[in-house]
């Protein structure tokens, strides 16, 4: 009986020893694989960190570029707006001339005998001062009315063009005097109510809150 057990025990011990050796080899392989995996993981993490840093640098550079482009666009818009205002300012003397022509035309139409017509000098030289004085007043010029109407249309179109650019006339007559927008050229004593604009000598203009030209006015004292 004992003779049969001993070989079986020896065989079992041999198998156990072989199994232990296999387990040890497997553990060694697993340990080596684990270390390699750790190294691989560390390398992957380092690469991921470098990639994140590169992406953040790109995002930062893109933000800076967008900010610079936005600033450049804002400067370009401001330059264009300023140039358009300069064009508007160049139109102010033209409007002044139209206003003066319309005032003179209205005065001539209201008192045609007070304005010397084109041929008056020739008649005065040919007829003499006394005869020219006794001569009947010239008839009203029939072309004066249409001429003034044409000037008024041109003035209106210029004002509309300025309004399209945001340039508007400063309110004057009947409004309280505003030193930020009005320039008092004369004060009329006794006029009521005091501090009110009673006459506009030259039109002023604003663009939003910005005064492009002060209005020259007469103010009640």
C-alpha positions in Angstrom: 0.0 0.0 0.0 2.8 2.4 1.0 4.7 1.6 -2.1 1.8 2.8 -4.3 1.3 6.1 -2.3 4.9 7.3 -2.4 5.1 7.5 -6.2 1.8 9.3 -6.4 2.9 11.8 -3.7 6.2 12.4 -5.5 4.3 13.0 -8.7 1.9 15.4 -7.0 4.8 17.2 -5.4 6.5 17.5 -8.7 3.3 18.9 -10.3 2.9 21.3 -7.5 6.4 22.5 -7.9 6.0 23.0 -11.6 2.7 24.9 -11.0 4.4 27.1 -8.5 7.2 27.8 -11.0 4.6 28.6 -13.6 2.8 30.9 -11.2 6.1 32.6 -10.3 6.9 33.1 -14.0 3.5 34.4 -14.6 3.8 36.9 -11.7 7.1 38.0 -13.0 5.6 38.6 -16.4 2.7 40.4 -14.9 5.0 42.6 -12.9 7.0 43.5 -15.9 3.9 44.2 -17.9 2.6 46.3 -15.1 5.7 48.3 -14.9 5.6 48.8 -18.7 2.0 49.8 -18.5 2.8 52.3 -15.8 5.6 53.8 -17.9 3.2 53.8 -20.9 0.5 55.5 -18.8 3.0 58.1 -17.5 4.2 58.8 -21.0 0.6 59.1 -22.2 -0.2 61.5 -19.4 2.9 63.6 -20.1 1.9 63.7 -23.8 -1.6 64.6 -22.9 -0.4 67.4 -20.6 1.9 68.8 -23.4 -1.0 68.6 -25.9 -3.3 70.4 -23.4 -0.6 73.1 -23.0 -0.2 73.4 -26.7 -4.0 73.7 -27.2 -4.3 76.3 -24.5 -1.4 78.3 -26.1 -3.3 78.1 -29.4 -6.5 79.3 -27.8 -4.7 82.1 -26.1 -3.1 83.2 -29.3 -6.5 83.0 -31.1 -8.1 85.2 -28.4 -5.3 87.7 -28.7 -5.7 87.7 -32.5 -9.5 88.2 -32.2 -9.0 91.0 -29.8 -6.5 92.7 -32.1 -8.8 92.3 -35.1 -11.7 93.7 -33.0 -9.6 96.7 -32.0 -8.5 97.2 -35.6 -12.0 97.1 -36.8 -13.1 99.6 -34.1 -10.2 102.0 -35.2 -11.2 101.6 -38.8 -14.9 102.4 -38.0 -13.9 105.4 -36.0 -11.6 106.7 -38.8 -14.4 106.2 -41.3 -16.9 108.0 -39.1 -14.5 110.9 -38.5 -13.9 111.2 -42.3 -17.6 111.3 -42.9 -18.0 114.1 -40.3 -15.2 116.0 -42.0 -17.2 115.7 -45.3 -20.3 117.0 -43.4 -18.3 119.9 -42.0 -17.3 120.8 -45.5 -21.0 121.2 -46.4 -21.7 123.8 -43.6 -20.3 126.8 -45.6 -22.5 125.7 -48.6 -25.5 125.8 -46.4 -24.5 129.1 -45.0 -24.4 130.5 -48.5 -27.8 129.1 -49.3 -29.3 130.5 -46.2 -27.8 134.0 -47.0 -29.1 133.8 -50.6 -32.5 132.8 -49.4 -32.7 135.6 -46.9 -31.6 138.1 -49.5 -34.0 136.7 -52.0 -36.9 136.9 -49.5 -36.0 140.5 -48.7 -35.9 141.4 -52.4 -39.2 139.7 -53.0 -40.8 141.6 -50.0 -39.4 145.0 -51.1 -38.5 144.8 -54.9 -38.1 148.6 -55.1 -35.3 148.5 -52.5 -33.0 146.3 -54.5 -31.3 147.9 -57.5 -32.0 145.7 -60.6 -29.2 144.8 -63.0 -30.1 147.7 -65.4 -30.5 150.3 -62.8 -26.9 151.6 -63.0 -27.1 152.0 -66.7 -30.4 153.9 -66.5 -29.0 156.1 -63.7 -25.9 156.9 -65.9 -28.0 157.6 -69.0 -31.0 159.4 -67.5 -29.2 161.2 -64.6 -29.9 160.8 -60.9 -33.1 163.0 -60.8 -34.7 161.3 -63.8 -33.7 157.9 -62.5 -35.3 158.8 -59.2 -38.5 159.9 -60.8 -38.7 156.8 -63.0 -41.3 154.2 -62.0 -40.0 151.3 -60.0 -39.1 148.2 -62.0 -41.6 145.4 -62.1 -40.9 142.4 -59.8 -38.6 139.9 -61.4 -40.8 136.9 -62.3 -37.8 134.5 -62.1 -37.0 135.4 -58.4 -39.7 133.1 -56.9 -38.8 129.9 -58.8 -35.1 130.7 -58.2 -35.6 130.9 -54.5 -37.7 127.7 -54.5 -34.9 125.9 -56.3 -32.4 127.1 -53.6 -34.7 126.0 -50.9 -34.9 122.5 -52.5 -31.1 122.3 -52.7 -30.8 123.4 -49.0 -33.4 120.8 -48.0 -31.6 118.0 -49.8 -28.3 119.0 -48.2 -29.9 118.9 -44.8 -31.5 115.5 -45.5 -28.0 114.2 -46.6 -26.5 115.4 -43.3 -29.4 113.9 -41.3 -28.7 110.6 -43.0 -25.2 110.8 -41.5 -26.6 111.6 -38.1 -25.7 115.3 -38.4 -28.7 117.5 -37.3 -29.2 121.3 -36.9 -29.2 122.7 -33.3 -32.6 124.0 -32.3 -32.4 127.8 -31.7 -35.3 130.3 -31.9 -37.7 129.8 -29.0 -35.5 127.5 -27.1 -33.6 128.3 -23.9 -30.0 129.4 -24.4 -27.6 126.5 -24.0 -23.9 127.5 -23.7 -22.9 124.0 -24.6 -24.6 124.4 -28.1 -25.2 128.1 -28.6 -22.8 131.0 -29.0 -24.4 134.3 -27.9 -23.4 137.0 -30.4 -25.8 139.6 -29.1 -28.2 140.1 -26.1 -31.4 142.0 -26.7 -32.5 143.8 -23.5 -36.2 143.8 -22.7 -37.1 140.8 -24.7 -39.1 138.1 -23.0 -38.6 135.6 -21.6 -35.0 136.2 -20.7 -32.5 133.6 -21.7 -34.5 132.6 -24.8 -33.0 132.5 -28.2 -34.8 135.1 -30.3 -32.7 135.0 -33.6 -30.4 132.6 -35.3 -27.4 134.2 -37.1 -25.7 131.1 -38.1 -26.9 127.5 -38.0 -25.1 125.0 -35.7 -24.9 121.3 -36.0 -24.5 118.2 -33.7 -23.7 114.6 -34.3 -25.3 112.8 -31.3 -24.0 114.6 -28.3 -21.0 116.0 -30.1 -21.2 119.6 -31.2 -19.7 120.0 -34.7 -20.4 123.8 -34.8 -22.0 126.0 -32.2 -25.1 128.0 -33.3 -24.5 131.7 -33.3 -27.6 133.4 -31.8 -29.2 136.5 -30.4 -30.5 136.0 -26.8 -33.2 137.8 -24.9 -31.7 139.7 -21.9 
